[in-house]
Amino acid sequence: GSSSNAVYNTEAHIIIGSNVGVSAWGEQGVAISGRGGLVGNFIASCSNRKRGVYSDGASFRMKFAVASGNGEDGFIADSSGYLQCALAISSGNKLNGFWSTNNSLIAAATSIASGNLTSGYESRGAGRLAADVCKSLNNTFCGYLASDGGMIDADKAVASGNGSHGFDAGSGAVIDCDN
């Protein structure tokens, strides 16, 4: 439950084993910033006050991850951060399932975003989101949302049961779909 504003070594690299769970933290569940890196598979980060998985200018590589029931986003890459989270599930979060912003990239191939309060997949502020063969289901606002220069590559993607739109691009943004 420590503050997310605490100072840490920005060049730390972490490898965590499989089957790690993080729940009910006061800020982010799993977070890394600066030039650090984290590698891990089968990670669950649920019911945290803010985000499930957060990269602030750092690099994450994970497969088979779950981010559910968090107070903000499930997976977020910010400030030139990178998340490689193939085969991930992001559900029931109070903001977005997957969100890339401020020159960041999320590679979330074959993932699922379902039941999030805003969008399943969002890219904004020159963020990039690779969402090939993904499913965005029953999110309150939008399935795939790109705005303010964001870009989403959503080949063979599915959007079903979302509140407003399945796919929505505006303000200089692009969604590239090839089904």
BALOBA-1460 file (C-alpha; in Angstrom, 3 decimals):
// residues 179
<rec num="1" residu="g" x="0.000" y="0.000" z="0.000"/>
<rec num="2" residu="s" x="2.913" y="2.400" z="-0.381"/>
<rec num="3" residu="s" x="2.647" y="5.551" z="-2.473"/>
<rec num="4" residu="s" x="3.117" y="5.170" z="-6.210"/>
<rec num="5" residu="n" x="5.210" y="8.349" z="-6.066"/>
<rec num="6" residu="a" x="8.016" y="6.749" z="-4.040"/>
<rec num="7" residu="v" x="11.529" y="6.925" z="-5.559"/>
<rec num="8" residu="y" x="12.974" y="3.642" z="-6.880"/>
<rec num="9" residu="n" x="16.059" y="2.637" z="-8.874"/>
<rec num="10" residu="t" x="15.037" y="3.255" z="-12.479"/>
<rec num="11" residu="e" x="17.283" y="0.546" z="-13.896"/>
<rec num="12" residu="a" x="15.917" y="-2.431" z="-11.965"/>
<rec num="13" residu="h" x="15.116" y="-5.611" z="-13.865"/>
<rec num="14" residu="i" x="12.830" y="-8.207" z="-12.318"/>
<rec num="15" residu="i" x="12.021" y="-11.760" z="-13.283"/>
<rec num="16" residu="i" x="9.137" y="-13.237" z="-11.348"/>
<rec num="17" residu="g" x="8.064" y="-16.841" z="-11.423"/>
<rec num="18" residu="s" x="4.820" y="-18.234" z="-12.726"/>
<rec num="19" residu="n" x="1.538" y="-18.143" z="-10.848"/>
<rec num="20" residu="v" x="2.004" y="-14.836" z="-8.995"/>
<rec num="21" residu="g" x="-1.040" y="-13.034" z="-7.621"/>
<rec num="22" residu="v" x="-1.322" y="-9.447" z="-6.384"/>
<rec num="23" residu="s" x="-4.551" y="-8.218" z="-4.826"/>
<rec num="24" residu="a" x="-5.971" y="-5.196" z="-2.979"/>
<rec num="25" residu="w" x="-2.906" y="-2.907" z="-3.057"/>
<rec num="26" residu="g" x="-3.440" y="0.771" z="-2.234"/>
<rec num="27" residu="e" x="-2.087" y="1.899" z="-5.628"/>
<rec num="28" residu="q" x="-0.962" y="-0.184" z="-8.659"/>
<rec num="29" residu="g" x="-0.791" y="-3.953" z="-8.318"/>
<rec num="30" residu="v" x="2.264" y="-4.595" z="-10.522"/>
<rec num="31" residu="a" x="4.171" y="-1.484" z="-11.641"/>
<rec num="32" residu="i" x="7.544" y="-0.614" z="-13.101"/>
<rec num="33" residu="s" x="8.988" y="2.694" z="-14.305"/>
<rec num="34" residu="g" x="12.067" y="4.295" z="-15.818"/>
<rec num="35" residu="r" x="14.388" y="2.037" z="-17.772"/>
<rec num="36" residu="g" x="13.476" y="-1.066" z="-15.809"/>
<rec num="37" residu="g" x="12.072" y="-4.312" z="-17.108"/>
<rec num="38" residu="l" x="9.889" y="-7.112" z="-15.792"/>
<rec num="39" residu="v" x="9.321" y="-10.622" z="-17.143"/>
<rec num="40" residu="g" x="6.711" y="-13.023" z="-15.822"/>
<rec num="41" residu="n" x="3.922" y="-15.347" z="-16.931"/>
<rec num="42" residu="f" x="0.635" y="-16.371" z="-15.317"/>
<rec num="43" residu="i" x="0.286" y="-13.141" z="-13.300"/>
<rec num="44" residu="a" x="-2.999" y="-12.006" z="-11.735"/>
<rec num="45" residu="s" x="-3.357" y="-8.432" z="-10.476"/>
<rec num="46" residu="c" x="-6.869" y="-7.854" z="-9.189"/>
<rec num="47" residu="s" x="-8.918" y="-5.542" z="-6.948"/>
<rec num="48" residu="n" x="-6.181" y="-2.902" z="-6.598"/>
<rec num="49" residu="r" x="-7.143" y="0.719" z="-5.835"/>
<rec num="50" residu="k" x="-5.698" y="1.998" z="-9.122"/>
<rec num="51" residu="r" x="-4.343" y="-0.198" z="-11.915"/>
<rec num="52" residu="g" x="-3.655" y="-3.880" z="-12.290"/>
<rec num="53" residu="v" x="-0.483" y="-3.669" z="-14.418"/>
<rec num="54" residu="y" x="1.274" y="-0.319" z="-15.033"/>
<rec num="55" residu="s" x="4.311" y="0.488" z="-17.160"/>
<rec num="56" residu="d" x="5.623" y="4.055" z="-16.923"/>
<rec num="57" residu="g" x="8.457" y="4.227" z="-19.468"/>
<rec num="58" residu="a" x="9.500" y="0.655" z="-18.706"/>
<rec num="59" residu="s" x="9.145" y="-2.730" z="-20.376"/>
<rec num="60" residu="f" x="6.918" y="-5.626" z="-19.271"/>
<rec num="61" residu="r" x="6.776" y="-9.023" z="-20.926"/>
<rec num="62" residu="m" x="4.083" y="-11.360" z="-19.711"/>
<rec num="63" residu="k" x="1.708" y="-13.968" z="-21.077"/>
<rec num="64" residu="f" x="-1.476" y="-15.388" z="-19.620"/>
<rec num="65" residu="a" x="-1.983" y="-12.391" z="-17.299"/>
<rec num="66" residu="v" x="-5.264" y="-11.321" z="-15.672"/>
<rec num="67" residu="a" x="-6.206" y="-7.832" z="-14.447"/>
<rec num="68" residu="s" x="-9.698" y="-7.740" z="-12.980"/>
<rec num="69" residu="g" x="-11.786" y="-5.536" z="-10.702"/>
<rec num="70" residu="n" x="-9.221" y="-2.730" z="-10.391"/>
<rec num="71" residu="g" x="-10.265" y="0.827" z="-9.463"/>
<rec num="72" residu="e" x="-8.896" y="2.244" z="-12.733"/>
<rec num="73" residu="d" x="-7.347" y="0.364" z="-15.701"/>
<rec num="74" residu="g" x="-6.464" y="-3.293" z="-16.087"/>
<rec num="75" residu="f" x="-3.296" y="-2.852" z="-18.194"/>
<rec num="76" residu="i" x="-1.749" y="0.571" z="-18.947"/>
<rec num="77" residu="a" x="1.412" y="1.662" z="-20.763"/>
<rec num="78" residu="d" x="2.302" y="5.344" z="-20.251"/>
<rec num="79" residu="s" x="5.217" y="7.684" z="-21.040"/>
<rec num="80" residu="s" x="6.923" y="5.514" z="-23.695"/>
<rec num="81" residu="g" x="6.199" y="2.324" z="-21.763"/>
<rec num="82" residu="y" x="5.822" y="-1.113" z="-23.339"/>
<rec num="83" residu="l" x="3.589" y="-4.015" z="-22.325"/>
<rec num="84" residu="q" x="3.727" y="-7.324" z="-24.128"/>
<rec num="85" residu="c" x="0.745" y="-9.148" z="-22.673"/>
<rec num="86" residu="a" x="-0.428" y="-11.746" z="-25.175"/>
<rec num="87" residu="l" x="-3.254" y="-14.050" z="-24.130"/>
<rec num="88" residu="a" x="-4.289" y="-11.674" z="-21.309"/>
<rec num="89" residu="i" x="-7.726" y="-11.044" z="-19.796"/>
<rec num="90" residu="s" x="-8.857" y="-7.658" z="-18.504"/>
<rec num="91" residu="s" x="-12.346" y="-7.598" z="-17.018"/>
<rec num="92" residu="g" x="-14.512" y="-5.614" z="-14.649"/>
<rec num="93" residu="n" x="-12.122" y="-2.659" z="-14.260"/>
<rec num="94" residu="k" x="-13.530" y="0.803" z="-13.501"/>
<rec num="95" residu="l" x="-11.838" y="2.410" z="-16.541"/>
<rec num="96" residu="n" x="-10.240" y="0.671" z="-19.551"/>
<rec num="97" residu="g" x="-9.217" y="-2.919" z="-20.030"/>
<rec num="98" residu="f" x="-6.055" y="-2.089" z="-22.039"/>
<rec num="99" residu="w" x="-4.892" y="1.535" z="-22.403"/>
<rec num="100" residu="s" x="-1.817" y="2.854" z="-24.255"/>
<rec num="101" residu="t" x="-1.023" y="6.567" z="-24.029"/>
<rec num="102" residu="n" x="1.799" y="9.108" z="-24.418"/>
<rec num="103" residu="n" x="3.971" y="7.327" z="-27.026"/>
<rec num="104" residu="s" x="3.570" y="3.880" z="-25.456"/>
<rec num="105" residu="l" x="2.851" y="0.458" z="-26.939"/>
<rec num="106" residu="i" x="0.747" y="-2.450" z="-25.745"/>
<rec num="107" residu="a" x="1.046" y="-5.705" z="-27.690"/>
<rec num="108" residu="a" x="-1.981" y="-7.688" z="-26.527"/>
<rec num="109" residu="a" x="-2.551" y="-10.265" z="-29.269"/>
<rec num="110" residu="t" x="-5.287" y="-12.807" z="-28.627"/>
<rec num="111" residu="s" x="-6.448" y="-11.064" z="-25.450"/>
<rec num="112" residu="i" x="-9.954" y="-10.410" z="-24.085"/>
<rec num="113" residu="a" x="-11.399" y="-7.208" z="-22.585"/>
<rec num="114" residu="s" x="-14.832" y="-7.689" z="-21.084"/>
<rec num="115" residu="g" x="-17.143" y="-5.802" z="-18.752"/>
<rec num="116" residu="n" x="-14.880" y="-2.771" z="-18.218"/>
<rec num="117" residu="l" x="-16.605" y="0.488" z="-17.274"/>
<rec num="118" residu="t" x="-15.239" y="2.531" z="-20.207"/>
<rec num="119" residu="s" x="-13.475" y="0.862" z="-23.181"/>
<rec num="120" residu="g" x="-11.998" y="-2.557" z="-23.732"/>
<rec num="121" residu="y" x="-9.016" y="-1.231" z="-25.732"/>
<rec num="122" residu="e" x="-8.008" y="2.440" z="-25.886"/>
<rec num="123" residu="s" x="-5.092" y="4.241" z="-27.512"/>
<rec num="124" residu="r" x="-4.575" y="7.973" z="-27.008"/>
<rec num="125" residu="g" x="-1.828" y="10.601" z="-27.226"/>
<rec num="126" residu="a" x="0.279" y="8.849" z="-29.887"/>
<rec num="127" residu="g" x="-0.117" y="5.548" z="-28.058"/>
<rec num="128" residu="r" x="-0.118" y="2.325" z="-30.056"/>
<rec num="129" residu="l" x="-2.096" y="-0.813" z="-29.334"/>
<rec num="130" residu="a" x="-1.641" y="-4.109" z="-31.194"/>
<rec num="131" residu="a" x="-4.902" y="-5.966" z="-30.657"/>
<rec num="132" residu="d" x="-4.911" y="-8.638" z="-33.355"/>
<rec num="133" residu="v" x="-7.332" y="-11.534" z="-32.824"/>
<rec num="134" residu="c" x="-8.718" y="-9.862" z="-29.680"/>
<rec num="135" residu="k" x="-12.233" y="-9.782" z="-28.271"/>
<rec num="136" residu="s" x="-13.826" y="-6.694" z="-26.732"/>
<rec num="137" residu="l" x="-17.122" y="-7.725" z="-25.192"/>
<rec num="138" residu="n" x="-19.797" y="-5.975" z="-23.110"/>
<rec num="139" residu="n" x="-17.741" y="-2.929" z="-22.117"/>
<rec num="140" residu="t" x="-19.897" y="-0.002" z="-20.989"/>
<rec num="141" residu="f" x="-18.569" y="2.562" z="-23.492"/>
<rec num="142" residu="c" x="-16.578" y="1.341" z="-26.500"/>
<rec num="143" residu="g" x="-14.907" y="-1.821" z="-27.730"/>
<rec num="144" residu="y" x="-11.893" y="-0.225" z="-29.463"/>
<rec num="145" residu="l" x="-11.308" y="3.534" z="-29.051"/>
<rec num="146" residu="a" x="-8.471" y="5.540" z="-30.652"/>
<rec num="147" residu="s" x="-8.230" y="9.315" z="-30.108"/>
<rec num="148" residu="d" x="-5.779" y="12.236" z="-30.113"/>
<rec num="149" residu="g" x="-3.286" y="10.584" z="-32.471"/>
<rec num="150" residu="g" x="-3.627" y="7.054" z="-31.070"/>
<rec num="151" residu="m" x="-3.513" y="3.952" z="-33.266"/>
<rec num="152" residu="i" x="-4.985" y="0.489" z="-32.866"/>
<rec num="153" residu="d" x="-4.146" y="-2.452" z="-35.125"/>
<rec num="154" residu="a" x="-7.111" y="-4.800" z="-34.711"/>
<rec num="155" residu="d" x="-6.880" y="-7.451" z="-37.421"/>
<rec num="156" residu="k" x="-9.430" y="-10.241" z="-36.929"/>
<rec num="157" residu="a" x="-10.754" y="-8.441" z="-33.825"/>
<rec num="158" residu="v" x="-14.271" y="-8.868" z="-32.427"/>
<rec num="159" residu="a" x="-16.386" y="-6.149" z="-30.782"/>
<rec num="160" residu="s" x="-19.755" y="-7.243" z="-29.418"/>
<rec num="161" residu="g" x="-22.249" y="-5.879" z="-26.901"/>
<rec num="162" residu="n" x="-20.316" y="-2.679" z="-26.137"/>
<rec num="163" residu="g" x="-22.430" y="0.295" z="-25.037"/>
<rec num="164" residu="s" x="-21.608" y="3.002" z="-27.579"/>
<rec num="165" residu="h" x="-19.456" y="1.729" z="-30.466"/>
<rec num="166" residu="g" x="-17.566" y="-1.361" z="-31.448"/>
<rec num="167" residu="f" x="-14.789" y="0.621" z="-33.179"/>
<rec num="168" residu="d" x="-14.357" y="4.416" z="-32.827"/>
<rec num="169" residu="a" x="-11.460" y="6.562" z="-34.151"/>
<rec num="170" residu="g" x="-11.375" y="10.355" z="-33.926"/>
<rec num="171" residu="s" x="-9.105" y="13.384" z="-33.472"/>
<rec num="172" residu="g" x="-6.330" y="12.259" z="-35.834"/>
<rec num="173" residu="a" x="-6.476" y="8.621" z="-34.706"/>
<rec num="174" residu="v" x="-6.475" y="5.378" z="-36.705"/>
<rec num="175" residu="i" x="-7.969" y="1.929" z="-36.213"/>
<rec num="176" residu="d" x="-6.683" y="-0.552" z="-38.790"/>
<rec num="177" residu="c" x="-8.935" y="-3.603" z="-39.082"/>
<rec num="178" residu="d" x="-8.514" y="-6.382" z="-41.583"/>
<rec num="179" residu="n" x="-10.996" y="-9.140" z="-41.017"/>
